[in-house]
Amino acid sequence: MAAKSDYYDILGVSKGSSDSEIKTAYRKQAVEWHPDKHKDDKEAAERRFKEINEAYQVLSDIEKRKAYDQFGHNAFSPGGAPGGAGGFPGGAGGWKVYTSGSGQNPYSGFDFGDPFDIFEQFFGGRNPFAQQVRKPRYSLTIEFMEAIKGVEKEVSIEGSKKKIRIPPGVDDGSRINFNDFILSINVKPHDTFEREGADILVKLAIPFSLVALGGAIDVPTVDGDVKLKIRKGTQPGMMRLRGKGAPRIRGRGRGDQYIRLNVAIPEKLTKEQKKMVEKMKKKGL
């Protein structure tokens, strides 16, 4: 899975750049990559335009910029766990995120908003591409599994009810262009699954006996549980289930599911278990 680009690289600035330099860089990049200027490849331009918007929202805010400088993209990860270890392949590396005094991540699941709204706010409500008629834009919040599987929704648009079809594989921040309006999709976080693009991550704690002796375990996927074979001596780390991720928009296959295997350490041991552990310790295990 692809790593997220560095926000400084996206805007073409350095870590020591001033606020005015960041604003100037945003203006240049946002105008250059506005989708209205790239009708031949509007989808790619929209992705780039969204990246530019995210970079500007983080780097133009003092506190968010400090968090990003310290923890990278994990500072805004909805699934980050303070003090954790490991990493999502292709991600910023590590589960550690910026934390407040309460131990909670103040930016977890931070909503980057509609990049077109940010763009127009930056230009004081003046659209440099005003000669083009803009469709009205609305937003809709859906469940994680609705985004994976697709869903039909009834929405109110300008006082009238409309039934719309959300295609499988839409992601948080996706925009769907209907005939007379544009819809921005917000996706709620899931208790079990995390997502980056078309790839999905599941964190799984397994007993020491399983990694030592081998066996099988049920692993949740968006299609239901699957049996995963654990070979004896398997080390904690990442495993991949090919094709078990989210559908790619427009039917271009599916991403993969990554499983972060962690060994569950029991908090309490029986006398018999303690004796066994002592024996293992003497043997250097």
Buried (B, 14 or more C-beta within 10 A) or exposed (E): BEEBEBBBEBBEBEEEBEEEBBBBBBBEBBBEBBBBBBEEEBEEBBBBBBBBBBBBBBBBBEEBBEBBBEBBBBBBBBBBBBEBEBBBBBBBBBBBBBBEEEEEBBBBEBEBBBBBEBBBEBEEEEBBEEEEEEEEEBBBEBEBBBBBBBBEEEEEBEEEEEEBEBBBBBBBBBBBEEEEBBBBBBBBBBEBBBBBBBBBBBBBEBBEEBBBEEBEBEBBBBEEEEEBEBEEEBEEEEBBBEEBBBBBBEEEEBBBBBBBBBBEEEEEEEEEEEEEBEEEEEEEE
